[in-house]
Amino acid sequence: MNFILTSNINHNDKIYDYLACNAYNNNKAHSQMNASTATAGAEQTTTRTSPPLFKISDSLQKLAIEIIIFILENLDERDQLSLAMSCSWLYRVYRIHFYGFASPKWVPFLSDSGVGEFEDGFIAEGPPVANYRDGVLMDGVLYVPILGEDKPVCWLLDFKQWSIKWQRLDLKICFDTGKEYQPLQTTVATVNHPLIHLFGGQKFTGEPTDVFYELDPRNMVLRHLECQSEFMPSKRVSHSLSTIDSQHMALFGGRSMWAPDKIPQLNSKLGEPTRIKNSFYDTKDFYLFDFLEKKWYPYPEIYPQGLPYPRSGHSSLVIGSSLYVYGGQKIAAGSTSNSPQSEIHDDEDLWAFNFDDNHSHSDFTTQTNKPQPKNIKKSFIQHKWQKLFSPRISQSPSFGLDDDGNWKKTTGKVTGKRCGAAMFPIGKRLAILGGYEKDAWRNEDYSIEKPWEMCKLYFPNRRRWDHIRIDGIPEMECFAVSKDQTGRPESVFVMGRKKVEGDTNGRLIMGWIKDD
C-alpha cells in the first residue's frame, strides 16, 4: 500500500492539484491566489507553471480508489468536503466511504410474488409484529424464532436468494428428561456460529423468564441449555445479548421483577416502612457468558458508578472489540401497578466497553479485529465503561470530564433520546436509525423536515456524529441488517413496527435502503 501510494501521488502536478482543492469553494482565496500568481510570474521565472485549478479530478481519477480513500482519511473534515466537491465522481466516492451511500432512499419490501404489502406500506406476510426485534442474522439468512403456545416455529428470510420470500419452519423440541418447553411471547437472541442462543423474554402471562434455549438452524432443533453457574442472571425481558467472540457473549440491562418476599421497602413520612407497589424494575446488570464453560460471570461490583443507567428496550452493537449501548426505556415516574407504564429514557449518550486487553481502553478506535478469547475475561474484570456524551451535553458550559478519563466529548449532530432504534455498522462507522424520540424530535434543527429520516453516523476515531437522510423511510421502531451481513452490497434491510392509531400492537413494515 505504501509503495503504491508513493509511486502514484508523489508527483508535483498531483500534489498541487490535491492542495489546490482547499481553495475550491473559497472565491476570495481563489481570487487572491490568481492575483498573487500573476504578480510573481515575472520575478519567479523558475517556478513551475500551475495546472488549472479545476483539473483536479483529471489526475485523481487515474488513482486507485484505495489511494483516494487514503487521502480522504488523512484530511480534516473541511478539506475532505473541499476535495469531494471538486467533481461529482469524487463526491460520490466521499459519500459512499463516509456515509455508506451517495443518495439513499427507502424501497418497500416486496416478496417474489410482488404482493408483499398492504396499502400504506404495511407488510402482509412475515413473523408477528411483536417479535420484530427477535431476529438474528447468520450466513446471509435472517432467523426469527417464535416460541408460540401451540408450537415453536422459525421464520427465515434468505438474502442469498435472488428473489427472497419468508419461509416458516416448525422447530423440533429435544429436551432432557424433566425439562418442559416454555412458550414465550418475546425473547432475545444472539448468534454463536453455527448456533442461535436465546435467553430470557416474556411469558404469555406477562412475567419475565430466565429460560435459556439453544437453536440449531441446520436441523431446526430447539434444546434447553444447562448452565453451571451460581451467578445466573435474574429473570428479565427487553435486555440485550451481544456476541463478543466465538466463546463469549455479553448481556446488559433489561426489565426484571422482584420476588414477592424481596420487594424493597421505602420509608414513609412517618418513618415506617412501606412496601412499594411496583414489583418491576429496570436493571443495569452486565454479565459475560462463556459458551465453553457454560457459566455466567457478573461484572465486578467495584465499578457500580461507571455502568450505564438502568434501562430496557435499548439498542446494542459490537464493532471490533467494543460493545456499544444506546437509548432504551425506563419505568415512567408515578407508575405503581404491576404492569408499569414505560417512557423513553432520558439518557441520550452512547456507552462503550472495550473487550480487547491489547488496546488502550481510553481510545475506542475503529478496530475490526476480534480480541483473543483469553483476554475477554481479563478485560471484563479490569475495564470500565466509557461514556461518550451527546454533542448537546458536550457543548454545555457546565460540562466537565471525570478524573479517570472515561467520559468523552463528541461533536456534530444531536442523536436525541430514543427507544427502539436500530444500531448497525456501515463500514467502520456506527449507524443509529429510527425509533421514537422522547421530545418528538423537537430537539432537532427546526429547519429539518421529517427528522426521523436522518440516519445518525458515529465516527469513533474522531468522536463525531453526522447524519444522512434516508428519503421516504417511515417513522417506526426498527432493527437493521447491514450491507456486509446480507451479502447484498447495494442495500440495507430494515424491519420494524409502526404505531397505528387504534392498534396497540402496531403494524409490521419492512424495506430496503438503497442508493437512488
Secondary structure, DSSP 4 states (H G I P E B T S, - for coil): -HHHHHHHH-SHHHHHHHHHGGGTT-HHHHHHHHHHHHHHTTT-TTSPPPPPGGGHHHHHTTS-HHHHHHHHHTS-HHHHHHHHTT-HHHHHHHHHHHHS-SSEEEEE---TTS--B-GGG-BSSSS-GGGTT--EEETTEEEEEEE-SS-EEEEEEETTSSS--EEEEEPEE---TT------SEEEEEEETTEEEEEEEE-TTS-EEEEEEEEETTTTEEEEPP---S-PPPSBBS-EEEE-SSSEEEEE--EEE--GGG--EEE-TTS-EEE-S--EEEB--EEEEETTTTEEEEPPTT-GGGSPPPBBS-EEEEETTEEEEE--EEEPTT--SSS--EEE-S---EEEEE--TTS-TT------SPPPHHHHHHHHHH---EEE--HHHHTSTT----TTS-EE--EES---SEES-EEEEETTEEEEE--EETTTTTTS-TT-SSGGGEEEEEETTTTEEEEEE-BTPPS-EEEEE-HHHHT-TTEEEEEEEEEETTEEEEEEEEEEEEE-
